[in-house]
C-alpha cells in the first residue's frame, strides 16, 4: 500500500483524492495487474477503458524501444516522421468513410479541445472572419475532458461544479438515458424527445450561431456505458445536416474496438463530421489522441488561410506515433474488434444473474463496455444518497476479490447516482470473462451482506 512507501520515502505525489490509500502496482501481464506484495487483480476496467490490448505486450514494448533508439521527439510544426505519417494513414483507414485527416494530440481532453476549436475554424475559413457560428451544443450527463474548453461542453455536474465560473456558457440538452428519462417517458412512446431537443436548442440559439453538436455514442465515465435507442444517432445526424451544424462524436472511450466496432457510431450507420479519440489508440503505452475530420471540411482550411491556429507540444511526436502503429497492428493481427464483440456478448450473458441483485438497477452497454447502475430501491429507481458512495464501496469489495472496477457518481441529480464501469482489455478470453464475473459477483455479495439486503441472485460459486 502507498502508506508503507510514504513511510519509507516521504510523500510527494499530488493525488486527486489526497486522503485515499493507494495500492502500489509493480507490474502487469495480459489482463492482470500485480501489486508490490504479489497480489493479482483482473484489470476489469483497463485502467479507464485505456489498456485495450492488455499489459506488457512484447511487440509494443520492442517498438517503443526501437523508436526511442532512433528519435524520440520532433515538433510537428517543423518536421514530420515516418511513424507519424503511417499512424495517420492507419487511423484514417479505420475511420468511417470520408474522415481522412488526422490531427494528433496527447490525450482525450486535448482531442476534444482541438475538435471544438476546429469547428469554429471551419466556419471562419468557409464563411469569413465575421462568421457568428461558435457555439457548441452538448449534453447533460456527458464527459468530454478536463481542460476548460472540454469541461465547458462536459455535462457531468460534479466535474463542473467548482469551475463553473471559469467555463464557457455552452448550451446543453438532455442525454438519451432511458433508465432515467429526463422527460419521465418510456421508449418508444416518447418519440425520442431527447434527439428532437437538439433541433429545439439549435432554433433557440439560432442556427447561424451554432458550430457543432458534441456527444459520446454511449455515455461513458459520467453515467456508465449508457447506450442510445436505435433512432437517436440517425435523427441527430439529420438535424445537424438540416441546420448546417457539425456533428462531433466523442469516441475517446468507445473508439478502437471497445464496443465491438472500430468506432461506435458504426452501430447506427452514422458518419460524423469529426471524431475525437484517444485511450485505445495507444492502449496506454504512450499518451496519444487525435481528432479525425472529414476531408471536405479540411478542404476549407486548404482553400482558406491554410493554418489551424492551435497546437500541443507532443502532438504527432515520433515515439507516441510509433507506439500507436504497433498497437493498431496488434489489434489487426489478433482480431481484437471481433473478440470485443464476441466476449462482450458472453459478458452480458454471464452477468444476467447479477442483474437480479436488489441493489443493481440496470446493466447496459455494448461489446466490452458495460455499466452497472446501483440503486437503493429497484422499483422506484431511487439512488443511494450521495454520501454513501456505494460505487466506491463496491469497487473496494471487488478489489478484495482481485477485480478492479471504474466507479462513477452524480449522474442521477448532479450529486447522487452510482455506477461501476466494466471495460476489460479486448484481449480477454472466455475463461477470463467467466472469472471476472465470478469475482464481481463475490464482491457484490459481500456488499449486499454488509448492507443487510437479501440476495436474489444465484449463490456465488
C-alpha positions, -999 to +999 in steps of 0.1 A: +000+000+000+010+036-006+011+044+031+041+020+035+060+036+007+051+070+021+065+060+055+098+049+039+103+076+012+081+106+021+050+120+004+054+140-028+027+127-051-003+151-055-032+127-058-067+135-069-081+122-036-055+133-011-069+111+017-071+078-003-047+050+004-034+038-029-022+003-040+013+002-054+012-017-087+045-032-096+038-049-129+011-060-154+007-090-177-022-095-201-054-086-184-038-088-149-021-063-126+001-072-096+008-051-066+040-048-047+031-077-024+024-100-053-014-099-052-032-104-086-061-083-099-081-086-131-079-051-147-117-051-152-117-015-165-084-014-185-074+014-162-101+038-176-110+019-208-074+025-220-053-007-217-072-023-246-045-048-256-035-057-221-002-051-203+034-058-212+028-068-248+063-076-261+058-064-296+047-029-284+075-027-259+100-035-286+085-010-310+088+018-283+124+009-276+133+008-313+118+042-319+134+057-288+168+045-302+162+065-334+145+097-325+120+102-296+109+137-303+104+162-331+079+190-333+052+187-358+053+224-367+088+218-382+092+181-391+073+150-398+084+114-393+075+081-409+057+068-378+035+099-377+025+096-413+020+059-410-002+062-379-024+089-395-029+067-425-038+037-404-063+057-383-079+072-414-083+037-429-102+026-398-124+057-396-158+059-413-159+070-450-147+105-457-129+110-424-095+112-439-075+139-419-060+130-385-048+157-361-026+141-335-025+151-298-016+136-264-050+125-250-087+128-249-092+162-234-068+176-260-087+158-287-119+174-277-104+208-272-089+207-307-121+194-322-143+222-309-117+248-320-116+232-354-153+235-357-151+273-352-121+274-375-140+256-403-168+282-404-144+311-403-124+296-432-156+288-451-176+319-444-151+346-434-139+361-401-174+376-394-190+342-391-211+340-359-210+302-357-191+294-325-215+278-300-211+241-293-242+223-280-235+193-257-255+171-234-260+168-197-245+136-183-217+136-208-180+138-200-156+153-226-124+162-207-108+183-180-093+213-199-116+243-197-130+241-232-136+203-229-151+209-194-174+236-208-190+210-231-190+184-204-224+179-187-214+160-156-222+183-127-197+170-101-168+176-125-181+211-134-192+224-101-161+241-087-150+255-121-184+268-133-174+305-131-144+298-154-164+278-181-177+289-215-215+291-213-222+265-239-258+252-241-267+216-230-296+193-238-307+160-221-289+128-230-305+097-243-307+079-210-339+057-209-333+044-174-336+080-161-355+097-188-354+135-185-390+136-197-403+109-175-415+089-205-409+055-220-394+044-253-408+042-280-439+062-270-416+091-261-409+098-298-372+101-289-377+136-275-341+137-264-330+138-300-355+164-310-343+185-281-312+192-303-335+207-330-352+229-304-319+241-289-304+250-323-335+270-331-334+287-297-297+296-301-301+305-338-285+281-363-264+310-375-246+309-341-241+271-337-210+255-350-213+220-336-230+194-315-208+170-295-219+137-279-205+104-268-220+075-288-225+058-255-222+079-224-190+067-207-175+077-174-202+102-164-231+077-164-217+042-171-220+029-207-254+043-214-265+033-250-289+053-271-320+040-287-317+029-324-332+061-339-311+085-318-279+090-338-296+090-373-320+117-360-291+137-346-272+134-379-303+146-399-308+176-375-272+187-378-274+185-416-306+205-416-291+233-397-255+233-411-241+222-378-210+199-375-215+166-356-186+157-333-186+121-320-165+119-288-151+084-292-123+088-266-137+058-247-156+039-274-132+041-303-108+014-315-129-017-308-143-011-274-179-017-284-173-044-310-168-019-339-138+002-348-159+033-339-192+031-320-211+053-344-209+024-369-235+006-349-261+031-362-246+037-397-239+073-389-208+092-402-198+122-380-180+153-393-154+150-366-144+121-343-123+128-312-104+097-300-076+086-276-073+059-250-074+027-270-054+044-298-022+037-280-038+013-253-019+032-225+016+026-238+020+063-246-001+094-242-018+097-276-051+110-291-065+127-322-094+142-339-103+129-373-121+153-397-139+149-430-117+157-460-143+182-473-140+202-440-102+201-442-105+214-477-120+247-464-088+252-445-067+244-475-086+269-497-085+295-469-057+306-446-040+272-447-034+274-409-051+258-379-042+282-350-038+255-324-011+231-312+003+209-285+040+202-277+037+164-280+012+162-308+025+138-335+058+131-319+075+100-333+077+080-301+039+082-294+032+077-331+054+045-333+036+032-302+002+038-319+013+020-350+024-010-330-009-011-311-031-008-342-011-036-358-017-057-327-055-050-329-055-062-366-032-092-361-053-106-332-087-096-345-095-077-313-125-059-326-142-093-333-131-105-299-146-075-282-179-082-298-179-120-290-165-117-255-189-087-249-219-110-257-206-135-233-200-109-206-236-097-208-249-133-208-229-142-177-238-110-159-276-117-161-278-133-126-260-103-111-288-081-126-312-097-102-294-082-072-317-059-051-291-031-055-285-034-092-309-012-112-296-015-147-269-034-167-262-018-201-237-012-228-222-027-260-193-050-266-168-049-237-182-017-225-206-023-196-222-001-170-238-014-138-261+012-121-266+007-084-298+018-067-312+018-032-347+008-044-352-011-077-389-004-081-386+034-079-350+035-093-341+056-062-304+061-060-284+057-028-277+090-010-245+107-023-227+103+009-229+065+009-205+063-021-219+029-030-200+026-062-167+032-044-178+006-018-185-020-045-151-012-060-133-018-027-152-051-022-143-063-057-106-054-051-106-077-022-116-105-046-090-094-072-110-073-096-105-036-104-136-016-115-141+020-125-167+037-102-187+069-111-213+090-094-235+120-096-255+111-128-290+109-112-293+145-100-258+160-100-249+146-066-264+111-061-264+082-086-238+055-087-224+031-112-194+010-120-179+006-154-166-028-166-143-025-196-115-051-196-088-054-222-101-065-255-077-095-254-098-112-227-106-149-232-139-167-224-124-183-193-112-149-181-146-133-187-161-160-165-135-154-138-142-116-140-179-122-135-172-146-106-151-120-088-177-093-095-205-114-080-184-122-050-177-085-043-214-077-049-225-105-025-201-090+002-216-056-003-252-070-001-244-087+032-229-056+046-260-036+036-282-062+051-302-068+019-314-103+008-296-117-022-319-127-051-291-138-074-277-173-075-252-181-048-216-173-057-197-205-066 
